[in-house]
Amino acid sequence: MNRRKAVSGFTMIEVLTAVAIVGIVAALAAPDFLASMRYFRLRADARDQVSYLRLARSTAVTESGNVGVYVDTTFQALTLFYDLNGDNILDAGDSTLLGPISVSSDIRYRSCSFPNRTLVFRPNGSASASGTLELGSCADSTRSYTIEVLASTGRVKLR
């Protein structure tokens, strides 16, 4: 009587086939994954910018003073400041509250419609001007977010 011992496991061909299939699927998914990561980074930066604007508004109301936000399109950063002299611009007579706060390296401010790229919130919560700030991805010109500010109420909204 000839008894054979049962052998369990996978053959080398089965293992190589499985690795090849996983490699092909990964190669097909990688570009979509990278595009998704850029989109998520853009959305996160846009939400951060909204948070900084809302922080400026709430600080102005809480401390009963003028708090401004300067948008530096050269260095791609925001600076929050106390507008001590009431001139609605960041200058030597003002005190910095926070910043400069830069966006990610692959994100850019595409446009800023605030006068002198500065927005100042008043103690009653209103803003010095209505306007928009648009952020976009350097790699994908079709993806962008627009931050809107309404002067009468100081409301900050992300679109």
Helices and strands as residue ranges (DSSP letters): H 12-63, E 67-72, E 77-82, E 95-102, E 107-112, G 115-117, E 118-121, E 131-137, E 144-149, E 156-158
